[in-house]
Amino acid sequence: MAEILTIPEISKLLKISRSKAYALTKEEGFPLIRIGKSIRVIKSELFKWLHI
């Protein structure tokens, strides 16, 4: 099963602020999943999007 990240986890993983992590979600093509008002991201999809 794929690892799913929250915004605070993304900010910690990428060593960026939470506000910058939220700003990334507004970038075109960002691989987010919305569950109600919650935002989740599949870790492998995030790395693909970042080209890592």
Gaussian input, Z-matrix of N, CA and C with variables (Angstrom, degrees):
# hf/3-21g

backbone

0 1
 N
 C     1     B1
 C     2     B2     1     A1
 N     3     B3     2     A2     1     D1
 C     4     B4     3     A3     2     D2
 C     5     B5     4     A4     3     D3
 N     6     B6     5     A5     4     D4
 C     7     B7     6     A6     5     D5
 C     8     B8     7     A7     6     D6
 N     9     B9     8     A8     7     D7
 C    10    B10     9     A9     8     D8
 C    11    B11    10    A10     9     D9
 N    12    B12    11    A11    10    D10
 C    13    B13    12    A12    11    D11
 C    14    B14    13    A13    12    D12
 N    15    B15    14    A14    13    D13
 C    16    B16    15    A15    14    D14
 C    17    B17    16    A16    15    D15
 N    18    B18    17    A17    16    D16
 C    19    B19    18    A18    17    D17
 C    20    B20    19    A19    18    D18
 N    21    B21    20    A20    19    D19
 C    22    B22    21    A21    20    D20
 C    23    B23    22    A22    21    D21
 N    24    B24    23    A23    22    D22
 C    25    B25    24    A24    23    D23
 C    26    B26    25    A25    24    D24
 N    27    B27    26    A26    25    D25
 C    28    B28    27    A27    26    D26
 C    29    B29    28    A28    27    D27
 N    30    B30    29    A29    28    D28
 C    31    B31    30    A30    29    D29
 C    32    B32    31    A31    30    D30
 N    33    B33    32    A32    31    D31
 C    34    B34    33    A33    32    D32
 C    35    B35    34    A34    33    D33
 N    36    B36    35    A35    34    D34
 C    37    B37    36    A36    35    D35
 C    38    B38    37    A37    36    D36
 N    39    B39    38    A38    37    D37
 C    40    B40    39    A39    38    D38
 C    41    B41    40    A40    39    D39
 N    42    B42    41    A41    40    D40
 C    43    B43    42    A42    41    D41
 C    44    B44    43    A43    42    D42
 N    45    B45    44    A44    43    D43
 C    46    B46    45    A45    44    D44
 C    47    B47    46    A46    45    D45
 N    48    B48    47    A47    46    D46
 C    49    B49    48    A48    47    D47
 C    50    B50    49    A49    48    D48
 N    51    B51    50    A50    49    D49
 C    52    B52    51    A51    50    D50
 C    53    B53    52    A52    51    D51
 N    54    B54    53    A53    52    D52
 C    55    B55    54    A54    53    D53
 C    56    B56    55    A55    54    D54
 N    57    B57    56    A56    55    D55
 C    58    B58    57    A57    56    D56
 C    59    B59    58    A58    57    D57
 N    60    B60    59    A59    58    D58
 C    61    B61    60    A60    59    D59
 C    62    B62    61    A61    60    D60
 N    63    B63    62    A62    61    D61
 C    64    B64    63    A63    62    D62
 C    65    B65    64    A64    63    D63
 N    66    B66    65    A65    64    D64
 C    67    B67    66    A66    65    D65
 C    68    B68    67    A67    66    D66
 N    69    B69    68    A68    67    D67
 C    70    B70    69    A69    68    D68
 C    71    B71    70    A70    69    D69
 N    72    B72    71    A71    70    D70
 C    73    B73    72    A72    71    D71
 C    74    B74    73    A73    72    D72
 N    75    B75    74    A74    73    D73
 C    76    B76    75    A75    74    D74
 C    77    B77    76    A76    75    D75
 N    78    B78    77    A77    76    D76
 C    79    B79    78    A78    77    D77
 C    80    B80    79    A79    78    D78
 N    81    B81    80    A80    79    D79
 C    82    B82    81    A81    80    D80
 C    83    B83    82    A82    81    D81
 N    84    B84    83    A83    82    D82
 C    85    B85    84    A84    83    D83
 C    86    B86    85    A85    84    D84
 N    87    B87    86    A86    85    D85
 C    88    B88    87    A87    86    D86
 C    89    B89    88    A88    87    D87
 N    90    B90    89    A89    88    D88
 C    91    B91    90    A90    89    D89
 C    92    B92    91    A91    90    D90
 N    93    B93    92    A92    91    D91
 C    94    B94    93    A93    92    D92
 C    95    B95    94    A94    93    D93
 N    96    B96    95    A95    94    D94
 C    97    B97    96    A96    95    D95
 C    98    B98    97    A97    96    D96
 N    99    B99    98    A98    97    D97
 C   100   B100    99    A99    98    D98
 C   101   B101   100   A100    99    D99
 N   102   B102   101   A101   100   D100
 C   103   B103   102   A102   101   D101
 C   104   B104   103   A103   102   D102
 N   105   B105   104   A104   103   D103
 C   106   B106   105   A105   104   D104
 C   107   B107   106   A106   105   D105
 N   108   B108   107   A107   106   D106
 C   109   B109   108   A108   107   D107
 C   110   B110   109   A109   108   D108
 N   111   B111   110   A110   109   D109
 C   112   B112   111   A111   110   D110
 C   113   B113   112   A112   111   D111
 N   114   B114   113   A113   112   D112
 C   115   B115   114   A114   113   D113
 C   116   B116   115   A115   114   D114
 N   117   B117   116   A116   115   D115
 C   118   B118   117   A117   116   D116
 C   119   B119   118   A118   117   D117
 N   120   B120   119   A119   118   D118
 C   121   B121   120   A120   119   D119
 C   122   B122   121   A121   120   D120
 N   123   B123   122   A122   121   D121
 C   124   B124   123   A123   122   D122
 C   125   B125   124   A124   123   D123
 N   126   B126   125   A125   124   D124
 C   127   B127   126   A126   125   D125
 C   128   B128   127   A127   126   D126
 N   129   B129   128   A128   127   D127
 C   130   B130   129   A129   128   D128
 C   131   B131   130   A130   129   D129
 N   132   B132   131   A131   130   D130
 C   133   B133   132   A132   131   D131
 C   134   B134   133   A133   132   D132
 N   135   B135   134   A134   133   D133
 C   136   B136   135   A135   134   D134
 C   137   B137   136   A136   135   D135
 N   138   B138   137   A137   136   D136
 C   139   B139   138   A138   137   D137
 C   140   B140   139   A139   138   D138
 N   141   B141   140   A140   139   D139
 C   142   B142   141   A141   140   D140
 C   143   B143   142   A142   141   D141
 N   144   B144   143   A143   142   D142
 C   145   B145   144   A144   143   D143
 C   146   B146   145   A145   144   D144
 N   147   B147   146   A146   145   D145
 C   148   B148   147   A147   146   D146
 C   149   B149   148   A148   147   D147
 N   150   B150   149   A149   148   D148
 C   151   B151   150   A150   149   D149
 C   152   B152   151   A151   150   D150
 N   153   B153   152   A152   151   D151
 C   154   B154   153   A153   152   D152
 C   155   B155   154   A154   153   D153

   B1=1.4523
   B2=1.5369
   B3=1.2812
   B4=1.4712
   B5=1.5273
   B6=1.3227
   B7=1.4572
   B8=1.5226
   B9=1.3158
   B10=1.4600
   B11=1.5219
   B12=1.3224
   B13=1.4579
   B14=1.5234
   B15=1.3260
   B16=1.4603
   B17=1.5214
   B18=1.3032
   B19=1.4644
   B20=1.5329
   B21=1.3292
   B22=1.4680
   B23=1.5363
   B24=1.3147
   B25=1.4643
   B26=1.5304
   B27=1.3304
   B28=1.4693
   B29=1.5304
   B30=1.3304
   B31=1.4674
   B32=1.5240
   B33=1.3153
   B34=1.4656
   B35=1.5272
   B36=1.3231
   B37=1.4610
   B38=1.5283
   B39=1.3462
   B40=1.4631
   B41=1.5278
   B42=1.3442
   B43=1.4713
   B44=1.5236
   B45=1.3526
   B46=1.4639
   B47=1.5257
   B48=1.3193
   B49=1.4612
   B50=1.5268
   B51=1.3205
   B52=1.4672
   B53=1.5288
   B54=1.3375
   B55=1.4629
   B56=1.5256
   B57=1.3253
   B58=1.4691
   B59=1.5301
   B60=1.3273
   B61=1.4674
   B62=1.5268
   B63=1.3337
   B64=1.4714
   B65=1.5277
   B66=1.3284
   B67=1.4687
   B68=1.5298
   B69=1.3273
   B70=1.4690
   B71=1.5283
   B72=1.3380
   B73=1.4734
   B74=1.5252
   B75=1.3104
   B76=1.4625
   B77=1.5325
   B78=1.3453
   B79=1.4597
   B80=1.5244
   B81=1.3189
   B82=1.4591
   B83=1.5264
   B84=1.3201
   B85=1.4537
   B86=1.5193
   B87=1.3457
   B88=1.4634
   B89=1.5257
   B90=1.3333
   B91=1.4750
   B92=1.5297
   B93=1.3187
   B94=1.4561
   B95=1.5205
   B96=1.3125
   B97=1.4593
   B98=1.5182
   B99=1.3063
   B100=1.4687
   B101=1.5297
   B102=1.3214
   B103=1.4589
   B104=1.5163
   B105=1.3270
   B106=1.4583
   B107=1.5139
   B108=1.3182
   B109=1.4636
   B110=1.5290
   B111=1.3265
   B112=1.4661
   B113=1.5211
   B114=1.3236
   B115=1.4561
   B116=1.5222
   B117=1.3277
   B118=1.4570
   B119=1.5155
   B120=1.3324
   B121=1.4605
   B122=1.5255
   B123=1.3317
   B124=1.4583
   B125=1.5273
   B126=1.3209
   B127=1.4630
   B128=1.5280
   B129=1.3270
   B130=1.4695
   B131=1.5298
   B132=1.3354
   B133=1.4620
   B134=1.5217
   B135=1.3295
   B136=1.4633
   B137=1.5287
   B138=1.3392
   B139=1.4565
   B140=1.5256
   B141=1.3296
   B142=1.4781
   B143=1.5340
   B144=1.3251
   B145=1.4652
   B146=1.5240
   B147=1.3431
   B148=1.4581
   B149=1.5268
   B150=1.3259
   B151=1.4737
   B152=1.5221
   B153=1.3268
   B154=1.4748
   B155=1.5200
   A1=109.50
   A2=116.56
   A3=122.83
   A4=111.12
   A5=115.13
   A6=120.60
   A7=108.93
   A8=116.13
   A9=122.19
   A10=108.86
   A11=115.87
   A12=122.41
   A13=112.09
   A14=114.78
   A15=121.96
   A16=108.01
   A17=117.18
   A18=121.17
   A19=111.79
   A20=120.04
   A21=118.54
   A22=112.58
   A23=117.22
   A24=120.32
   A25=111.39
   A26=116.52
   A27=120.94
   A28=109.76
   A29=116.67
   A30=119.15
   A31=110.61
   A32=117.37
   A33=121.11
   A34=110.50
   A35=117.39
   A36=122.81
   A37=112.01
   A38=116.15
   A39=121.20
   A40=112.99
   A41=115.78
   A42=121.94
   A43=111.55
   A44=113.42
   A45=121.63
   A46=107.80
   A47=116.62
   A48=120.50
   A49=110.24
   A50=115.27
   A51=119.62
   A52=110.40
   A53=116.84
   A54=119.16
   A55=110.86
   A56=117.53
   A57=120.56
   A58=109.95
   A59=117.43
   A60=120.98
   A61=110.19
   A62=117.14
   A63=120.06
   A64=110.66
   A65=117.20
   A66=120.88
   A67=110.34
   A68=117.39
   A69=120.63
   A70=111.48
   A71=116.66
   A72=119.78
   A73=112.17
   A74=117.21
   A75=120.91
   A76=112.46
   A77=116.78
   A78=121.49
   A79=109.88
   A80=115.76
   A81=121.15
   A82=110.63
   A83=115.48
   A84=121.38
   A85=115.23
   A86=117.78
   A87=119.41
   A88=109.24
   A89=117.26
   A90=121.19
   A91=114.81
   A92=117.23
   A93=118.89
   A94=111.86
   A95=113.73
   A96=122.31
   A97=106.09
   A98=116.84
   A99=120.48
   A100=108.29
   A101=114.71
   A102=122.05
   A103=104.70
   A104=115.52
   A105=119.17
   A106=107.77
   A107=117.11
   A108=120.96
   A109=112.10
   A110=116.42
   A111=121.02
   A112=111.20
   A113=115.73
   A114=122.03
   A115=107.72
   A116=115.73
   A117=122.24
   A118=108.26
   A119=115.73
   A120=121.32
   A121=108.21
   A122=116.49
   A123=120.71
   A124=107.18
   A125=115.83
   A126=122.21
   A127=112.04
   A128=118.12
   A129=120.63
   A130=111.16
   A131=117.85
   A132=121.69
   A133=111.01
   A134=116.96
   A135=120.95
   A136=110.30
   A137=117.16
   A138=121.05
   A139=111.43
   A140=117.38
   A141=120.11
   A142=109.22
   A143=116.49
   A144=121.65
   A145=110.55
   A146=115.83
   A147=120.88
   A148=112.34
   A149=116.65
   A150=122.81
   A151=111.76
   A152=116.20
   A153=121.14
   A154=108.31
   D1=142.84
   D2=-178.14
   D3=-72.18
   D4=145.27
   D5=176.52
   D6=-80.65
   D7=129.02
   D8=-178.17
   D9=-109.75
   D10=132.15
   D11=-175.83
   D12=-111.39
   D13=150.28
   D14=171.33
   D15=-96.62
   D16=171.13
   D17=178.41
   D18=-61.16
   D19=-45.45
   D20=177.04
   D21=-60.08
   D22=-36.47
   D23=177.72
   D24=-67.22
   D25=-38.41
   D26=177.52
   D27=-63.96
   D28=-44.19
   D29=-179.00
   D30=-62.97
   D31=-38.90
   D32=178.83
   D33=-69.03
   D34=-44.35
   D35=-179.37
   D36=-61.27
   D37=-43.62
   D38=-177.31
   D39=-90.52
   D40=-4.49
   D41=-178.97
   D42=57.22
   D43=49.96
   D44=176.22
   D45=-128.34
   D46=166.39
   D47=179.06
   D48=-71.30
   D49=160.30
   D50=177.18
   D51=-62.58
   D52=-38.06
   D53=-179.59
   D54=-64.76
   D55=-37.42
   D56=177.04
   D57=-67.98
   D58=-38.01
   D59=177.48
   D60=-62.42
   D61=-42.55
   D62=176.53
   D63=-64.72
   D64=-37.51
   D65=178.51
   D66=-62.75
   D67=-37.30
   D68=178.23
   D69=-59.39
   D70=-34.86
   D71=-178.11
   D72=-64.95
   D73=-17.89
   D74=179.69
   D75=-91.29
   D76=-6.55
   D77=178.32
   D78=-69.77
   D79=144.88
   D80=179.49
   D81=-60.28
   D82=130.66
   D83=176.47
   D84=83.61
   D85=0.93
   D86=179.85
   D87=-62.09
   D88=130.81
   D89=-172.43
   D90=-83.38
   D91=66.13
   D92=-178.15
   D93=-95.34
   D94=157.58
   D95=174.88
   D96=-122.23
   D97=127.37
   D98=177.55
   D99=-101.28
   D100=129.73
   D101=173.87
   D102=-123.00
   D103=95.87
   D104=-170.92
   D105=66.05
   D106=-124.56
   D107=177.66
   D108=-94.17
   D109=-5.70
   D110=-179.33
   D111=-79.17
   D112=145.93
   D113=177.67
   D114=-113.25
   D115=130.31
   D116=176.09
   D117=-130.60
   D118=154.70
   D119=-178.86
   D120=-138.77
   D121=133.57
   D122=174.74
   D123=-77.24
   D124=125.40
   D125=-173.22
   D126=-54.89
   D127=-46.42
   D128=-178.21
   D129=-64.15
   D130=-35.38
   D131=178.03
   D132=-69.75
   D133=-36.72
   D134=176.30
   D135=-61.25
   D136=-45.56
   D137=179.88
   D138=-65.29
   D139=-36.43
   D140=176.15
   D141=-63.39
   D142=-44.36
   D143=-178.49
   D144=-63.16
   D145=-36.93
   D146=179.20
   D147=-80.14
   D148=-8.52
   D149=-177.60
   D150=63.50
   D151=41.57
   D152=178.20
   D153=-97.92

